[in-house]
Amino acid sequence: MKIIIWTNIRLVLMFSLVIFLFSFTSKRNNYRKLTKSEVYFVDPENLFIKQTMVNKLLIENNADASSIQKEQLDLNKLENSIDQSPMIEKSEVFVSIDGVLKVIVKQKTPVARVFDNDASFYIDYQGNNMPLSDSFTARVPLVSGSINEKNKDDLNKLFRFVFDDDFLKKNIIGIQILPDGSLMMRSRNFNYEIDFGKTINIESKFQNYKAFYQKAVLDSSLYNYKKINLKFTRQVVCTK
């Protein structure tokens, strides 16, 4: 009986010691100052925003990371501050065991570039406006004409469709929005115009165009056309 009681006491003491050491270590760890900050981009090849700009968003007044204690950090606040950048879609901020403040940044993905009078801006994959960058220029279709609340959703759907398709992404370089809402497009390699019509039956129209292109490119007849009409869902009408 005494052996059982002594064993239980030892277990309680050991458990208490573990809790004490954990609490002491955690408290001491919270008072440690950060050693530095590091920024990582999900797509490091095409950077619209520089690492120095993210660092400025990280710590107020551009303070050095080594002057901040862990307990003073509000990671959610830092993430929200970084996410306010018009170039950034989402960020994740955390502190590593060795006291490094790390940030993982996912940039916005532009799918079109709009020319609006004297201004120019991107439209990202979510359909939001995104400013141009001094660091990198995205290779996306140039869009002219009026984008408003009435046609915005349909146009965003079309922009995403072009972006997600490898062939269209390389082939379509310009989209003009006409006053009646119909679209005229330009090809990268040929001089003809693509009369797309209204933003309806998007998938079937592009499928018709891709099928026509793959057949016509074999005999070089694409050089002879001035206009490719995709308004009709079951056929492609060409004008020389």
DRENFI-45751 format. One line per field, with one value per residue (C-alpha): residue in one letter; z, y, x; residue number from 1. Coordinates in nm, 2 decimals, decimal comma, always signed. Each point is the difference from the previous one (the first is absolute). Layout:
N
r <- a	...
up <- Z	...
north <- Y	...
east <- X	...
k <- NUM	...
END
This chain:
240
r <- m	k	i	i	i	w	t	n	i	r	l	v	l	m	f	s	l	v	i	f	l	f	s	f	t	s	k	r	n	n	y	r	k	l	t	k	s	e	v	y	f	v	d	p	e	n	l	f	i	k	q	t	m	v	n	k	l	l	i	e	n	n	a	d	a	s	s	i	q	k	e	q	l	d	l	n	k	l	e	n	s	i	d	q	s	p	m	i	e	k	s	e	v	f	v	s	i	d	g	v	l	k	v	i	v	k	q	k	t	p	v	a	r	v	f	d	n	d	a	s	f	y	i	d	y	q	g	n	n	m	p	l	s	d	s	f	t	a	r	v	p	l	v	s	g	s	i	n	e	k	n	k	d	d	l	n	k	l	f	r	f	v	f	d	d	d	f	l	k	k	n	i	i	g	i	q	i	l	p	d	g	s	l	m	m	r	s	r	n	f	n	y	e	i	d	f	g	k	t	i	n	i	e	s	k	f	q	n	y	k	a	f	y	q	k	a	v	l	d	s	s	l	y	n	y	k	k	i	n	l	k	f	t	r	q	v	v	c	t	k
up <- +0,00	+0,09	-0,33	-0,19	+0,19	-0,05	-0,38	-0,03	+0,18	-0,23	-0,30	+0,14	+0,06	-0,34	-0,17	+0,21	-0,10	-0,37	+0,03	+0,18	-0,25	-0,29	+0,15	+0,08	-0,35	-0,17	+0,21	-0,07	-0,36	-0,03	+0,14	-0,25	-0,27	-0,37	-0,18	-0,35	-0,25	-0,32	-0,29	-0,23	-0,32	-0,13	-0,36	+0,04	-0,38	-0,07	+0,28	-0,02	+0,35	+0,14	+0,32	+0,14	-0,04	+0,20	+0,27	+0,03	+0,05	+0,25	+0,28	+0,06	-0,04	-0,18	+0,33	-0,01	+0,08	+0,27	+0,22	+0,03	+0,26	-0,08	+0,26	-0,17	-0,33	-0,13	-0,30	-0,11	-0,01	-0,20	-0,25	-0,04	-0,05	-0,28	-0,16	-0,04	-0,28	-0,34	-0,13	+0,26	+0,01	+0,32	+0,25	+0,29	+0,29	+0,27	+0,22	-0,03	+0,30	-0,05	+0,02	-0,37	-0,11	-0,32	-0,26	-0,29	-0,26	-0,28	-0,26	-0,19	-0,35	-0,28	-0,29	-0,20	-0,03	-0,05	-0,17	+0,14	-0,15	+0,12	+0,28	-0,02	+0,25	+0,03	+0,08	+0,22	+0,00	+0,26	-0,22	+0,21	-0,12	+0,04	-0,06	-0,24	+0,14	-0,06	+0,06	-0,25	-0,29	-0,04	-0,35	-0,01	-0,26	-0,03	+0,05	-0,13	+0,04	+0,28	+0,29	+0,23	+0,26	-0,27	-0,20	+0,26	+0,11	-0,35	-0,11	+0,31	-0,09	-0,35	+0,12	+0,23	-0,28	-0,23	+0,29	+0,09	-0,36	-0,12	-0,37	+0,06	+0,25	-0,26	-0,30	+0,12	+0,06	-0,02	+0,08	-0,10	+0,17	-0,25	+0,11	-0,07	+0,24	-0,27	-0,01	-0,27	+0,06	-0,14	-0,06	+0,08	-0,32	-0,26	-0,12	-0,01	+0,26	+0,20	+0,01	+0,32	+0,04	+0,35	+0,30	-0,03	-0,09	+0,08	+0,02	-0,33	-0,19	+0,11	-0,08	-0,35	-0,04	+0,13	-0,24	-0,29	+0,08	+0,03	-0,34	-0,19	+0,13	-0,18	-0,35	+0,10	-0,09	+0,32	-0,17	-0,25	+0,24	+0,13	+0,24	+0,18	+0,11	+0,31	+0,06	-0,13	+0,25	-0,26	-0,27	-0,06	-0,27	-0,16	-0,21	-0,23
north <- +0,00	+0,24	-0,08	+0,09	+0,33	+0,09	-0,08	+0,23	+0,27	-0,03	+0,02	+0,31	+0,17	-0,09	+0,13	+0,32	+0,05	-0,05	+0,27	+0,24	-0,05	+0,05	+0,31	+0,14	-0,07	+0,14	+0,32	+0,04	-0,07	+0,27	+0,26	-0,09	+0,25	-0,09	-0,06	+0,11	-0,01	-0,21	+0,04	-0,29	+0,03	-0,29	+0,10	+0,15	+0,04	+0,27	+0,25	+0,29	+0,11	+0,01	-0,16	+0,34	+0,11	-0,30	+0,07	+0,36	-0,15	-0,24	+0,23	+0,34	+0,30	-0,24	-0,12	-0,27	-0,35	-0,05	+0,28	-0,18	-0,26	-0,30	+0,09	+0,33	-0,15	-0,02	-0,24	+0,05	+0,38	-0,04	-0,23	+0,25	+0,28	-0,19	-0,11	+0,36	+0,03	+0,02	-0,24	-0,28	-0,25	-0,18	-0,02	-0,22	+0,13	-0,22	-0,02	-0,29	-0,17	+0,18	+0,34	+0,09	+0,19	-0,17	+0,11	-0,21	+0,23	-0,10	+0,28	+0,08	-0,16	+0,25	-0,13	+0,31	+0,36	+0,28	+0,33	+0,25	+0,34	+0,11	-0,27	-0,36	-0,28	-0,38	-0,21	-0,29	-0,36	+0,10	+0,28	+0,28	+0,30	-0,03	+0,28	-0,04	-0,08	+0,16	-0,34	-0,23	+0,03	-0,29	-0,14	+0,01	+0,13	+0,38	+0,10	+0,32	+0,13	+0,04	-0,24	+0,06	-0,18	-0,14	-0,18	-0,04	-0,36	-0,13	+0,16	-0,14	-0,34	+0,04	+0,14	-0,30	-0,24	+0,14	+0,00	-0,37	-0,12	-0,04	+0,06	+0,30	+0,15	+0,00	+0,09	+0,28	+0,33	+0,26	+0,03	+0,30	+0,06	+0,16	+0,24	-0,27	-0,24	-0,23	-0,08	+0,03	-0,19	+0,00	-0,29	+0,00	-0,15	+0,11	+0,33	-0,11	+0,12	-0,25	+0,11	-0,18	+0,16	+0,03	-0,18	-0,30	-0,36	+0,08	-0,36	-0,12	+0,31	-0,05	-0,37	+0,08	+0,25	-0,24	-0,28	+0,24	+0,13	-0,34	-0,09	+0,32	+0,05	-0,31	+0,15	+0,36	+0,13	+0,21	+0,26	+0,07	+0,09	+0,34	-0,11	-0,32	+0,01	-0,22	+0,14	-0,32	-0,29	-0,28	+0,16	+0,24	+0,25	+0,15	+0,32	+0,06
east <- +0,00	+0,28	+0,17	-0,31	-0,04	+0,37	-0,03	-0,30	+0,18	+0,29	-0,23	-0,17	+0,34	+0,13	-0,31	+0,02	+0,36	-0,08	-0,28	+0,24	+0,28	-0,25	-0,15	+0,35	+0,13	-0,31	+0,01	+0,37	-0,05	-0,26	+0,24	+0,26	+0,06	-0,03	+0,32	-0,11	-0,28	-0,02	-0,25	-0,08	-0,22	-0,21	+0,10	+0,35	+0,06	-0,26	+0,01	-0,24	+0,10	+0,35	+0,12	+0,09	-0,36	-0,13	+0,26	-0,14	-0,35	+0,12	+0,11	-0,13	+0,24	+0,24	+0,14	+0,26	-0,13	+0,27	-0,16	-0,33	-0,09	-0,21	-0,27	-0,04	-0,10	-0,35	+0,03	-0,36	+0,06	+0,31	-0,17	-0,29	+0,24	+0,19	-0,32	-0,11	+0,26	-0,17	+0,26	-0,05	-0,27	+0,09	+0,28	+0,10	+0,21	+0,16	+0,31	+0,24	+0,15	+0,33	-0,17	-0,03	-0,31	-0,11	-0,25	-0,14	-0,16	-0,24	-0,02	-0,32	-0,02	-0,08	-0,21	-0,05	+0,14	-0,25	+0,06	-0,26	+0,05	+0,35	+0,01	+0,11	-0,04	-0,03	-0,30	+0,09	-0,13	-0,27	-0,13	+0,15	+0,21	+0,38	+0,25	+0,29	+0,34	+0,33	+0,17	-0,18	-0,24	-0,25	-0,06	-0,38	-0,25	-0,03	-0,36	-0,16	-0,36	-0,24	-0,02	-0,29	-0,22	-0,22	+0,27	+0,27	-0,08	-0,03	+0,32	+0,18	-0,12	+0,14	+0,33	+0,04	-0,09	+0,27	+0,26	-0,07	+0,03	+0,36	-0,09	-0,22	+0,25	+0,27	-0,22	-0,24	+0,18	-0,27	-0,37	-0,21	-0,34	-0,23	-0,29	-0,26	+0,18	+0,15	+0,37	+0,27	+0,32	+0,35	+0,23	+0,37	+0,13	-0,25	-0,16	-0,36	-0,26	-0,21	-0,37	-0,10	-0,34	-0,16	+0,14	-0,23	+0,09	+0,36	+0,12	-0,16	+0,12	+0,36	-0,02	-0,11	+0,28	+0,26	-0,12	-0,01	+0,35	+0,16	-0,14	+0,07	+0,35	+0,11	-0,05	+0,09	-0,34	-0,02	+0,22	-0,28	-0,28	-0,09	-0,27	-0,10	-0,36	-0,09	-0,35	-0,16	+0,04	+0,02	+0,22	+0,29	-0,05	+0,31	+0,04	+0,29
k <- 1	2	3	4	5	6	7	8	9	10	11	12	13	14	15	16	17	18	19	20	21	22	23	24	25	26	27	28	29	30	31	32	33	34	35	36	37	38	39	40	41	42	43	44	45	46	47	48	49	50	51	52	53	54	55	56	57	58	59	60	61	62	63	64	65	66	67	68	69	70	71	72	73	74	75	76	77	78	79	80	81	82	83	84	85	86	87	88	89	90	91	92	93	94	95	96	97	98	99	100	101	102	103	104	105	106	107	108	109	110	111	112	113	114	115	116	117	118	119	120	121	122	123	124	125	126	127	128	129	130	131	132	133	134	135	136	137	138	139	140	141	142	143	144	145	146	147	148	149	150	151	152	153	154	155	156	157	158	159	160	161	162	163	164	165	166	167	168	169	170	171	172	173	174	175	176	177	178	179	180	181	182	183	184	185	186	187	188	189	190	191	192	193	194	195	196	197	198	199	200	201	202	203	204	205	206	207	208	209	210	211	212	213	214	215	216	217	218	219	220	221	222	223	224	225	226	227	228	229	230	231	232	233	234	235	236	237	238	239	240
END
